[in-house]
């Protein structure tokens, strides 16, 4: 059985794209975590990840609610 409280990778892209997506999702009460391995590595003294690959994670239970917001956001960007 899947744990609906667990965080899952929802979107991977630039930090700028993720910040816009995060704001839209928060407006519908979907909150997530931004995971930036490049910045984390720099703070710890080693290099990990790339500057353009940042992950946004949400709870598994919010996936269906968040998916239409992501689709609309990506259409607007193009």
HUGI-V464635 format. One record per helix or strand of 2 or more residues. SS is the DSSP state (h for helix, s for strand). FROM is the first residue (numbers start at 1). LEN is the number of residues. Records with the same first field share a line. If there is no record, write none. Layout:
SS: FROM-LEN, FROM-LEN
This chain:
s: 7-7, 32-4, 54-6
h: 15-12, 37-8, 60-18
